[in-house]
Amino acid sequence: MRLCTSPASGVATAVALALALSLAVAVLGAPARAGESTVVAPAPARPGPLAGYEPSCAPADRADFPIDARIPEGPRTYRPGGGEQEWSVALTNATGEPCDRVHPLVVLVGEERSLRPEHIRLEFHDGSRWHPVAFHRTDQRENVGVFDHGFGGFTVKSGETVTAKVRMGFTGDAPAGGVTATAALVQRKKNDGDWVGESNPYTFDIEPDAPAILSADQLAQTGERFLIALGGAAGILVLGGAALIAGARRHRGGTAGGNR
């Protein structure tokens, strides 16, 4: 695997781990599961920035990442046990060639490193359906999730931007505090891969007192209950209206009879 390093963060180690996990799943056919035991990833060597970096979707002499990854401003608070909230990762191809088989991976680091894979619920959308993301914990207590689950990767044409939608929530026992999310991009090969992009950090807080957000399932259930209640109310209105009309007719009939 070819990758450049980012000394200010642990993303390089996370990339090495994530790609190793992804390739292991592909080769062994074993499903990845969140909350597995800690995996120790070998720390990559630290040459100068982009030294020897030759991604296949960019010229060999390119001095920066071929894919510009960006996380637009997302929700600032999440409530433990609350519904999932949406954000996204925008992938822009800054080269003159298409870049395919691009797999984003998300690295989540909680305050005091107390956040664990079993606390995280995250899915990504491939343009047609949602896929779950399984998280694993590194020896640096980072939580790494690969956008994989049978997904072949995003294709980003030259000069174009592809937006990967994400929805994320946390279990009721998730620790409160600040969390930093970073997205790294790996272009997958048969038995290897290249690190082709890294996003800005996205920071947010897990707060027990944050406003409650309903999940998609909860919204669906609420909608069903609302429709049932609305149907019942409509039935009452119809019955009441019919009774009112009948009463009015009887009244008019009685008045007419009295006038005669």
C-alpha positions as CSV (number, residue, x, y, z in Angstrom):
1,M,0.0,0.0,0.0
2,R,1.3,3.4,-0.9
3,L,0.4,6.3,1.3
4,C,1.5,9.6,2.5
5,T,1.7,10.5,6.1
6,S,0.1,13.2,8.2
7,P,2.2,13.6,11.3
8,A,-0.4,15.8,13.0
9,S,-2.9,13.0,13.2
10,G,-3.2,9.3,13.5
11,V,-5.0,8.9,10.1
12,A,-2.1,7.2,8.4
13,T,-2.2,4.4,11.0
14,A,-6.0,4.2,10.7
15,V,-5.7,4.0,6.9
16,A,-3.3,1.1,7.2
17,L,-5.6,-0.7,9.6
18,A,-8.7,0.0,7.7
19,L,-7.3,-1.2,4.4
20,A,-5.9,-4.3,6.1
21,L,-9.3,-5.1,7.6
22,S,-11.1,-4.5,4.3
23,L,-8.7,-6.7,2.3
24,A,-8.9,-9.4,5.0
25,V,-12.7,-9.5,4.6
26,A,-12.4,-9.7,0.8
27,V,-9.9,-12.5,0.9
28,L,-11.2,-14.5,3.7
29,G,-14.9,-13.9,3.1
30,A,-15.5,-13.2,6.8
31,P,-18.0,-10.5,7.7
32,A,-16.5,-7.6,9.6
33,R,-18.2,-7.0,13.0
34,A,-18.2,-3.9,15.1
35,G,-16.8,-4.1,18.6
36,E,-14.2,-6.7,17.9
37,S,-11.1,-6.9,20.0
38,T,-8.4,-4.2,19.5
39,V,-6.3,-4.6,16.4
40,V,-2.7,-3.3,16.5
41,A,-1.8,-1.7,13.2
42,P,1.8,-1.3,12.3
43,A,2.7,2.4,12.2
44,P,3.7,3.4,8.7
45,A,7.1,4.9,7.9
46,R,7.3,8.6,8.0
47,P,9.0,9.9,4.9
48,G,8.5,13.5,3.8
49,P,5.0,14.6,2.6
50,L,3.9,12.6,-0.4
51,A,7.4,11.1,-0.9
52,G,7.2,8.2,-3.4
53,Y,3.5,8.7,-3.8
54,E,2.1,7.5,-7.1
55,P,-1.6,7.1,-7.1
56,S,-2.9,5.3,-10.2
57,C,-5.5,8.0,-10.9
58,A,-3.0,10.9,-11.1
59,P,0.3,11.6,-12.7
60,A,3.3,10.2,-10.9
61,D,4.8,13.7,-10.4
62,R,1.7,15.1,-8.8
63,A,2.5,16.9,-5.5
64,D,-0.9,16.6,-3.7
65,F,-3.8,14.2,-3.2
66,P,-5.8,13.5,-6.4
67,I,-9.1,13.6,-4.5
68,D,-10.1,16.6,-2.5
69,A,-12.2,15.3,0.4
70,R,-14.4,17.7,2.4
71,I,-16.9,17.3,5.2
72,P,-19.4,20.2,5.0
73,E,-20.7,21.5,8.3
74,G,-22.7,18.8,10.0
75,P,-24.9,18.5,13.1
76,R,-23.1,19.9,16.2
77,T,-24.7,17.7,18.8
78,Y,-25.9,14.1,19.0
79,R,-28.0,12.6,21.8
80,P,-27.1,9.2,23.1
81,G,-29.8,6.8,22.1
82,G,-31.3,9.4,19.7
83,G,-32.1,9.1,16.0
84,E,-29.4,9.2,13.3
85,Q,-28.5,12.6,11.8
86,E,-27.2,13.2,8.3
87,W,-24.0,14.7,7.0
88,S,-21.8,14.0,4.0
89,V,-18.4,13.6,2.5
90,A,-17.8,15.4,-0.8
91,L,-15.2,13.9,-3.1
92,T,-13.8,16.1,-5.9
93,N,-11.4,14.8,-8.5
94,A,-8.8,17.4,-9.1
95,T,-7.0,15.4,-11.8
96,G,-7.4,15.0,-15.5
97,E,-8.3,11.3,-15.1
98,P,-11.2,9.4,-13.6
99,C,-10.5,7.8,-10.2
100,D,-12.5,4.7,-9.4
101,R,-12.7,2.1,-6.5
102,V,-12.5,5.0,-4.0
103,H,-13.5,3.9,-0.5
104,P,-13.9,6.6,2.2
105,L,-13.2,5.5,5.7
106,V,-14.2,7.5,8.8
107,V,-12.0,7.8,11.9
108,L,-13.8,8.8,15.1
109,V,-11.8,9.9,18.1
110,G,-13.7,10.7,21.3
111,E,-12.7,12.9,24.2
112,E,-10.3,11.0,26.4
113,R,-10.5,8.2,23.8
114,S,-13.5,6.7,25.6
115,L,-15.7,6.3,22.5
116,R,-15.8,2.7,21.3
117,P,-17.0,0.9,18.2
118,E,-20.1,-0.6,19.9
119,H,-21.3,3.0,20.7
120,I,-21.4,4.0,17.0
121,R,-24.2,3.6,14.5
122,L,-23.3,4.7,11.0
123,E,-24.5,4.1,7.5
124,F,-23.4,5.5,4.1
125,H,-25.4,5.8,0.8
126,D,-23.9,4.5,-2.4
127,G,-26.4,6.3,-4.6
128,S,-29.0,3.6,-4.5
129,R,-29.1,2.2,-1.0
130,W,-27.8,2.5,2.5
131,H,-24.9,0.3,3.8
132,P,-23.9,-0.3,7.4
133,V,-20.4,0.5,8.5
134,A,-18.6,-1.7,11.0
135,F,-16.1,0.0,13.3
136,H,-12.9,-1.3,14.7
137,R,-10.6,0.1,17.4
138,T,-6.9,0.7,16.9
139,D,-4.2,0.5,19.5
140,Q,-4.4,4.3,19.6
141,R,-8.0,4.0,20.6
142,E,-9.3,5.4,17.3
143,N,-12.5,4.0,15.8
144,V,-12.2,3.2,12.1
145,G,-15.0,2.4,9.8
146,V,-14.6,1.5,6.1
147,F,-17.3,2.3,3.5
148,D,-17.3,-1.3,2.2
149,H,-19.9,-4.0,3.0
150,G,-19.8,-5.4,-0.6
151,F,-19.6,-1.9,-2.1
152,G,-17.2,-1.6,-5.0
153,G,-16.2,2.0,-4.3
154,F,-17.1,5.4,-5.7
155,T,-16.0,6.5,-9.2
156,V,-15.2,10.2,-9.4
157,K,-14.8,11.6,-12.9
158,S,-12.2,14.3,-13.8
159,G,-13.3,17.6,-12.4
160,E,-16.5,16.2,-10.9
161,T,-17.7,15.9,-7.3
162,V,-19.5,12.9,-5.8
163,T,-21.2,13.3,-2.5
164,A,-21.4,10.3,-0.1
165,K,-24.3,10.8,2.3
166,V,-23.8,9.6,5.8
167,R,-26.2,9.1,8.7
168,M,-24.9,8.6,12.2
169,G,-26.2,8.1,15.7
170,F,-24.9,6.7,19.1
171,T,-26.2,4.2,21.5
172,G,-27.7,5.2,24.8
173,D,-24.5,4.3,26.8
174,A,-22.2,6.3,24.5
175,P,-19.9,8.6,26.6
176,A,-20.7,12.3,26.6
177,G,-18.0,14.7,25.3
178,G,-16.4,16.0,22.2
179,V,-15.7,13.8,19.1
180,T,-13.6,14.5,16.0
181,A,-14.4,12.8,12.8
182,T,-12.0,12.7,9.8
183,A,-12.6,11.0,6.4
184,A,-9.6,9.4,4.6
185,L,-9.9,8.0,1.1
186,V,-8.3,4.8,-0.2
187,Q,-8.3,3.6,-3.8
188,R,-8.5,-0.1,-3.6
189,K,-6.4,-2.5,-5.7
190,K,-6.6,-6.3,-6.0
191,N,-4.3,-6.9,-3.0
192,D,-3.2,-3.4,-2.1
193,G,-4.4,0.2,-2.2
194,D,-3.4,3.9,-2.3
195,W,-4.2,6.7,0.1
196,V,-5.8,9.3,-2.2
197,G,-7.4,11.9,0.0
198,E,-8.0,13.2,3.5
199,S,-10.8,15.5,4.7
200,N,-11.0,18.4,7.1
201,P,-11.9,17.5,10.7
202,Y,-15.6,17.5,11.7
203,T,-16.1,18.1,15.4
204,F,-19.3,17.6,17.4
205,D,-20.5,16.8,20.9
206,I,-22.4,13.9,22.3
207,E,-24.7,15.5,24.8
208,P,-27.4,13.7,27.0
209,D,-29.4,16.9,26.9
210,A,-29.3,17.5,23.2
211,P,-32.6,17.8,21.4
212,A,-34.2,14.5,20.6
213,I,-34.0,13.5,17.0
214,L,-36.2,10.7,15.7
215,S,-34.7,7.9,13.7
216,A,-36.2,7.0,10.3
217,D,-38.0,4.0,11.9
218,Q,-39.3,6.2,14.7
219,L,-40.5,8.7,12.1
220,A,-42.2,6.0,10.1
221,Q,-43.9,4.7,13.3
222,T,-44.9,8.3,14.2
223,G,-46.3,8.8,10.7
224,E,-48.3,5.6,10.9
225,R,-49.7,6.6,14.3
226,F,-50.5,10.1,13.0
227,L,-52.3,8.7,9.9
228,I,-54.3,6.3,12.1
229,A,-55.2,9.2,14.5
230,L,-56.0,11.4,11.5
231,G,-58.2,8.7,10.0
232,G,-60.0,8.3,13.3
233,A,-60.5,12.0,13.6
234,A,-61.7,12.2,10.0
235,G,-64.2,9.4,10.7
236,I,-65.5,11.3,13.7
237,L,-65.8,14.4,11.7
238,V,-67.7,12.5,8.9
239,L,-70.1,10.9,11.4
240,G,-70.5,14.2,13.2
241,G,-71.1,16.0,9.9
242,A,-73.6,13.4,8.8
243,A,-75.5,13.7,12.2
244,L,-75.4,17.4,11.9
245,I,-76.8,17.3,8.3
246,A,-79.5,14.9,9.4
247,G,-80.4,17.1,12.3
248,A,-80.6,20.1,10.1
249,R,-82.8,18.3,7.7
250,R,-85.1,17.2,10.4
251,H,-85.2,20.7,11.8
252,R,-86.0,22.1,8.4
253,G,-88.6,19.4,7.9
254,G,-90.2,20.1,11.3
255,T,-90.2,23.8,10.6
256,A,-91.8,23.3,7.2
257,G,-94.5,21.1,8.7
258,G,-95.2,23.6,11.4
259,N,-95.6,26.4,8.9
260,R,-98.1,24.3,7.0
